[in-house]
Amino acid sequence: MQSTQPRGARKSPGRRAAPGIRLAATGGVAVEPRDGGISQTDFLRELKHVRMPDYRPDAARWTIRGRTIKAVARELADYAHWSSGEGMHPSLAALALGAQVDYRSAARAVEALAALGLIERTEDTRGYPQPNGYRLLNPHLSDRVTVLTPAQFREAADALYDKAKGRRRPPA
C-alpha cells in the first residue's frame, strides 16, 4: 500500500510537548537556551521590535547601516536550532547571499551583531574546527540596542503612515 505523503516528507513523531516545554527536533529531549540565550522563534519575534543603530567601530573608516545588520541577523537566525538558538555555522558567503548584501557587508554585520550583544561566537566542542560558530542572545539583555514594546512599535508605525500620507498628529 502506497503512502499518501509526498516523497521526502517527514512524519510527525506523534507526541506533543506539555505547555511551557519545548521539545528538540531530535529524540524529543527538552532543550532550553543557556544563560542569556534565546530560541530562534523568540529571537525573530524580538528582532522585529529592535531599533537597530548604525554601527561604526572605533578608528574605522566604514559604517554599516542598521537595516543591513538586521537583514543579516534574520538570515543568521535561520541557521539556528529552533529551541536553543545554538548550532549556527553558516559561511559568510551564505549569509551574504541570503541577506542580499556584499560579502564584506555580511562580515561587518556579523561583527556588529557580536559587538551589540545580539550574538555570541562559540567554540566547537566536537573536536574539529568550526570557525563560524554563533549563538543567539536575548536582545533585552543588550544595553546597546533599543527594543520597542508592541505599543511603541504600533505608535512608530502609525507615525510613519501619517507622515507618508501628509497628516499631522497633534502633540500628546
C-alpha positions as CSV (number, residue, x, y, z in Angstrom):
1,M,0.0,0.0,0.0
2,Q,1.4,3.4,-1.0
3,S,1.7,6.3,1.4
4,T,-0.2,9.5,0.6
5,Q,2.6,11.7,1.8
6,P,4.8,13.3,-0.8
7,R,8.2,11.8,-1.2
8,G,10.8,13.1,1.3
9,A,8.1,14.4,3.7
10,R,8.9,13.7,7.4
11,K,6.3,12.0,9.6
12,S,5.5,13.8,12.8
13,P,6.6,11.9,15.9
14,G,3.0,12.0,17.3
15,R,3.9,13.4,20.7
16,R,3.1,16.8,22.0
17,A,5.0,19.0,24.4
18,A,3.5,20.0,27.7
19,P,2.7,23.7,27.9
20,G,5.9,25.6,28.6
21,I,8.2,22.8,27.5
22,R,10.0,22.9,24.1
23,L,10.9,19.6,22.6
24,A,14.0,19.4,20.4
25,A,13.6,18.1,16.9
26,T,15.8,15.0,17.7
27,G,14.6,12.5,20.2
28,G,12.0,14.6,22.0
29,V,14.5,15.9,24.5
30,A,13.7,19.3,26.0
31,V,16.4,21.9,25.2
32,E,16.3,25.2,26.9
33,P,18.6,28.1,25.9
34,R,21.6,28.5,28.1
35,D,22.2,31.7,30.2
36,G,21.4,34.7,28.1
37,G,20.4,32.6,25.1
38,I,17.1,32.7,23.3
39,S,15.2,30.4,20.9
40,Q,15.1,31.1,17.2
41,T,11.4,31.9,17.3
42,D,11.7,34.3,20.2
43,F,14.8,36.0,18.7
44,L,12.9,36.6,15.4
45,R,9.9,38.0,17.3
46,E,12.1,40.3,19.4
47,L,14.2,41.4,16.4
48,K,11.1,42.8,14.8
49,H,10.9,45.3,17.7
50,V,14.6,46.2,17.9
51,R,15.6,49.7,16.8
52,M,19.0,48.8,15.3
53,P,21.6,51.5,15.3
54,D,24.1,52.2,12.6
55,Y,27.4,50.7,13.7
56,R,30.9,52.1,13.3
57,P,33.8,50.6,15.2
58,D,36.5,52.7,16.8
59,A,39.0,54.1,14.3
60,A,37.2,52.6,11.3
61,R,36.5,54.3,8.1
62,W,33.3,52.5,7.4
63,T,29.8,52.5,8.9
64,I,27.2,49.8,8.4
65,R,23.5,50.6,8.3
66,G,21.1,49.2,10.9
67,R,18.9,47.7,8.2
68,T,21.8,45.7,6.8
69,I,22.7,44.4,10.3
70,K,19.0,43.4,10.8
71,A,18.9,41.6,7.4
72,V,22.0,39.6,8.3
73,A,20.6,38.9,11.8
74,R,17.4,37.4,10.3
75,E,19.4,35.3,7.9
76,L,21.7,34.1,10.7
77,A,18.7,33.2,12.8
78,D,17.5,30.8,10.0
79,Y,20.6,28.7,10.7
80,A,19.9,28.4,14.5
81,H,18.4,25.5,16.3
82,W,14.7,26.4,16.8
83,S,14.6,25.8,20.6
84,S,18.0,26.7,21.8
85,G,19.3,29.3,19.3
86,E,22.6,27.5,19.0
87,G,24.3,25.4,16.4
88,M,24.8,28.0,13.7
89,H,27.8,27.5,11.4
90,P,26.9,29.4,8.2
91,S,29.6,30.7,5.9
92,L,29.8,34.4,5.3
93,A,29.1,33.8,1.7
94,A,25.8,32.0,2.5
95,L,24.8,34.9,4.8
96,A,25.6,37.5,2.2
97,L,23.6,35.7,-0.5
98,G,20.6,35.1,1.8
99,A,20.6,38.7,3.1
100,Q,21.3,40.1,-0.4
101,V,24.3,42.1,0.7
102,D,28.0,42.2,-0.2
103,Y,30.4,39.7,1.4
104,R,32.3,42.4,3.3
105,S,29.0,43.9,4.5
106,A,27.9,40.5,5.8
107,A,31.3,40.1,7.7
108,R,30.9,43.6,9.1
109,A,27.3,43.0,10.1
110,V,28.3,39.8,12.0
111,E,31.0,41.9,13.7
112,A,28.4,44.5,14.6
113,L,25.9,41.9,15.9
114,A,28.6,40.5,18.2
115,A,29.6,44.0,19.4
116,L,25.9,44.9,20.0
117,G,25.4,41.8,22.1
118,L,22.9,40.1,19.9
119,I,25.0,37.0,19.0
120,E,27.9,35.3,20.7
121,R,30.8,33.5,18.9
122,T,31.1,29.9,20.1
123,E,33.9,27.4,20.2
124,D,33.4,23.9,18.7
125,T,33.1,21.1,21.2
126,R,33.2,18.2,18.8
127,G,37.0,18.3,18.2
128,Y,37.2,19.7,14.7
129,P,37.5,23.3,13.6
130,Q,34.3,25.3,13.0
131,P,35.3,28.9,12.5
132,N,31.8,30.3,12.1
133,G,30.1,29.2,15.3
134,Y,27.4,31.5,16.7
135,R,24.7,31.6,19.3
136,L,21.7,33.9,19.5
137,L,21.4,36.2,22.6
138,N,18.3,37.9,24.1
139,P,18.1,41.5,22.7
140,H,16.6,42.6,26.1
141,L,19.9,41.8,27.8
142,S,21.9,44.2,25.5
143,D,22.3,47.8,26.6
144,R,23.3,48.9,23.1
145,V,20.0,48.4,21.2
146,T,16.6,49.7,21.9
147,V,13.8,47.2,22.0
148,L,10.4,48.8,21.4
149,T,7.3,47.5,23.3
150,P,4.4,46.4,21.0
151,A,2.6,49.7,21.8
152,Q,5.7,51.8,21.0
153,F,6.1,49.8,17.7
154,R,2.5,50.5,16.7
155,E,2.9,54.2,17.6
156,A,6.0,54.4,15.4
157,A,4.3,52.6,12.6
158,D,1.3,54.9,12.8
159,A,3.6,58.0,12.8
160,L,5.3,56.7,9.6
161,Y,2.0,56.1,8.0
162,D,0.7,59.5,8.9
163,K,4.0,61.1,7.6
164,A,3.6,59.2,4.3
165,K,0.0,60.4,3.9
166,G,0.9,64.0,4.8
167,R,-1.1,64.1,8.0
168,R,0.0,65.9,11.1
169,R,-0.8,64.5,14.6
170,P,-1.5,66.7,17.5
171,P,1.2,66.6,20.2
172,A,0.2,64.2,23.1
